[in-house]
Amino acid sequence: MEFFRIHKTIPFMHYRHVLNLISLVSFIVAVFWIFTHGLAFSIEFTGGTQMEVRYPSAANTEQVRQDLKAVSNEVLVQTFGTASDIVIRVPTKQGYTSGQVAEEVMKVIHQKTPEAQLTRTEYVGPQVGEELARDGGTALALVVAGIMIYLAFRFEWKFSVAAIIANLHDIFIVLGIFSVMQWEFSLPVLAAVLAVLGYSVNESVIIFDRVREHFRTMRRADTMEVINSAITATISRTVITHTSTLCMTLSMFFFGGPALHYFSLALTIGILLGVYSSVFVAAAIALYLGVKREDLVRPVKKDEVEEMVP
């Protein structure tokens, strides 16, 4: 399906040097910032107090969140089960036990809603946070390894390396933005980062497939012309796919509330980076690595030609 067709090939690779330099600088800054300043991990990673509170009627989570800023600026409030049941998560406070934190929270809540009941309190220790961080890192490493093996079998090792570098570019820049802005990094955000990996590699596979197809049909063109032509041919599909996906992520961002705020933000940034990196990072690196027709199109042997001729 195509909304439009571009008949003139756009010279994307002509701009690769400048854009790749910008990407390299952004990547280095992102990695440096992550390792020097870290991420603003949520309670799932750092530990803290989790409470379940039941209201007599539907709870206004945004108002509860504003009220509890007197206890901590990093309080998480969201509904679960019904509109009258909410979960409150408060990071560990120096010198306070879990019970004392719960007492402070309920004191603030009872000032406006005396009927609210504390139904459950539990302490999430930092050991759990370390385990989640380790498992998240393991999942990320396994996804990267799986993608690399898949692309090596489907295409050629040069495309595999190019796609992995492009994916790592997307991940580290997303993480770098979260580190610079000190936005909360929670389990939903980690899930969004893993989703960005799959989304980015899918875009790269689409372009690589078209490159292989154009190598078969454009026999007299050089590699740069083939890559430019392949990317140009995917523009209509890219516009349809990414516009639809961005409509969904932006809907979650604007209307999904605080629970989906950073999840949808990470997805939106990652999707935009995935489009950019598939064109100007993955394709450019494949070009730098010297990908050629013989890497993707098996040459016809002389005896096979003779068999084809009657």
N, C-alpha and C positions, 0 to 999 in steps of 0.2 A: 504494500500500500504506500502511495506517495502523494503528498499534498502538492508537491512541485518538483520539477526536475531542472537541475542546473546543467546547461549544455557546455559551458566553458569551464575547464578545469581550474580550480583555485590553487595557487602555488603555496600551499601550507608550509612545506619544508623550506621555503625561501626564508621564513622568519624563525626557523628553529634555533639558530645560534643565540639570538637575543633572548628569546623566551626560555631556552634551556639554561642560560646564565641566571635569569631571574628565578627559575625553579631551583637551581642549585643553591643560590644564596638563601632563598626561603627555606629550603630543606635544612641547611646548616644552622640557620638561626633557630628553627623549630627544635632540632635535636639539642642544640646548646641550651635553649631555654627549658626544655623538659628535664634535662639532667641537672641543671643548676637551680631551678625554681620548683620543679615538680608539678604535680597535678593537684587540684583541689578535690581530693577523694571524699566521697560521701560516707555516710555512716556504715554502709556495707563493708567498706574497706578499713575504716579507721576505728570502728567500734563506737558504742554509745548505748543510749537507752531507747528502747522501742515500747510504745504504749498503745493500747487499744482503748478508745473512749466511745461510749454510746451516748448520743444526744436524744432528748425526748422527741425531736422532729429533725427534719433535714438540716444538716450542719453546713454552715457557710465556711468552707475550708480557707478561702482567701482571707476572711476576717479573722479566723482562728490563727492563721499564719502571721498576720500583722500583730495580733495581740501577744503572741508568744515570742516576738522579737525582744521583749523584755527579759526573756530567759536566755535566748541565743539567737544570733543572726543567721544561723545555718539550720534552722528547724525545718523538717520536711513534714507536710501535712497532706494526706490524701484519703479519699473514701475507700471503703472496701465492703463488699457484700451488699449493704444497703446505703442509702443516702444519709442515714442517721448514725452510721458507724464510721469512725475515722481512725487512721493510724498516724501516730505522731512519733517522729524520730528525732532525737536530740543527740548531737555529738558529745563525746566524753568531756566533762568539765573538770578541770584541775581542782582537787580538794573536795569534790562532791561524789557521794555514792549514787548508785542508780535509784535508790529509794528517795534520796533527797531531791534529785532532779525531778522525779515523778511528782513529789509533793509541790515543788515550785510550779510545775506545769499546771497541775490541777487547781492550785490556788488562783492562778491567772484565769483559768477557764471558769471557775465557780464565781468569779466576780461578775460575769455576764450571764452565765447559765448554771445556776446552782443545781439544777436537776441532772446535769451531766454525770455519768458514772464511769469510773475507771474499771474496765473489765479484765485487763491483763497488762502486766509489765514484765519485760525481760531485758537482760543486759546482753548485748552483742559484743563479745570481746575482740580485741585486736588480732587474736590468733585466727579467728574466722576471717577477718579482713585479709590477713596475709595469705590464707589458703585461697580465697577468692581471687586475689591478685595473681597468685601463682597459676591457678587454673585458667584464668583469663589469658595470661601470657602463653601458656601451653596451647590453648585453643587457637590463638593467633598464629603461633609457629606451625601448627599442624595444617591450618588453612593455607598458609603461604607455601608449605612443602607440597600439599596436594595440588594446588594450582600450578606450581612449577612442573610437577610430573605430568599433569594432564596436558599442559601446553607443549611440553617436549615431545609427547607422543603424537599429539594432534597436528602440530606444525613442525617446528624445528627449534633447536636449542637457543638460537639467537632471539627468536620471538619469545621464548620462555623467559629468558633473562630480561628482555626489554619489558615484558608485562609485569614481572615481579618488581623491578625497579620502579615502574610507574605506580604500582599498588603501594609500595612502601612510601613513595613520595606522597601519595594521598593520605595514608594513615598518619604519618609523622606530621604533616602540615595540619591536619585536623586536630591531633593531640597538641601540637604547638600552639594553635589558636586557643584551645581550652586552657593551656598552661599560661599563656600571656594574659588572657582575660580573667584567669582564675575562676572560670565557670565550673560548677560542680560536676565531677566525673563520677557517675554512678553506674550500676549494672546495666540499666537501659542504654546509657551512652556507650558502654562497652559493646552491647549488642548492635548498636548502630554502626560502630566502627567495623565490626565483623561483616555487617551487611554491606558496608561501603566496599569492602574487599571484593565480595562477589559481584557487586554492581560494576565496579571498575573493570574487573577482568572480563565480564560479559561484553562491555563496550570494546575492549581490546580485541576480543575474539571476533566480533562482528567485522572490525576493520581488517584484521589479519585474513579472515575468510575472503573478503573482497579483494585484498591484495593478491592472494593466490589465484583468484578467478581472473584478475586483470593481467597477471603474468602469463596466463594461458592465451588470452585474447590480444594483448598488446605486445606482439613478439619483437617489434623493432624499437620499442620504447626502453629507455634506461630505467633503473630502479626508482629514482626520484620521481620521474613522470608517472610511473605505475602507482606509487604510494599516494601522490597527489590526486590522481584520478580515482583511486579507491576511496579515499577519504571524502572527496567531493560527492561520490555516488552514494555515500551513507548519510549525507546531511539531512535529507528529508526524513529518513527513518529516525535519526537522532532527535530531530525537532519533535516528532510525534511522541516518541518514547519518553524523553526527558521532560517535556512539557506536562505530560500526563502524570509522571511521577512527582514532579515538583508541585503540581496542584495538590496532590495528596499530602506531601510533607509540609507544605505551607499551611494547609488547612489544619493539620495537627498543631503546628506552631502557633497559629492565631486563635484557634478555638479549642485546642485540646487541654488547656489549663496547665498549671505548673508541673503536673506529673509527666507530661509529654513534652515540656518546653525544650529541655536540652537534648532529649532524644531526637526530636524532629529537627532541631538546629544542627546537630551533628550529621544527620542524614542529608539535609539540604546542602550544607557545605561540602560533604563528601561526594554527592551526586555532581555538583558543579565542577569539583576538582577531577572527578572521574572522566567527564567529557573532555576537559582540557588535557589531562595526562595521557589519555588514549591517543590523542592526535599529536600533541607536541612533545610528549615524553616517550611513550612506548614506540610509536612509529619512528620517531627521530633516532632513538637508541638502536632500533633494528637497522636503520640506515647506517649509523656509525659502525655497527658490527659487521657491515658488509653483506647483508642479506642479498641474495641474487636469485634469478629464476631457477637455477638448478637446485636450490635449497628446498623449493616448494613444488616444482613441476618435474616429474620424473622424465628424463630424456628418452625419446623413442629409439630403441636399438635398431641396428641395420637389419638384423634377421627378422625383427617384428615388422619392419616396413615391407620386406620382401613377402612376408606371409599375407600382408594386407593387399598386396598387388595381385590381381588374378593372373 
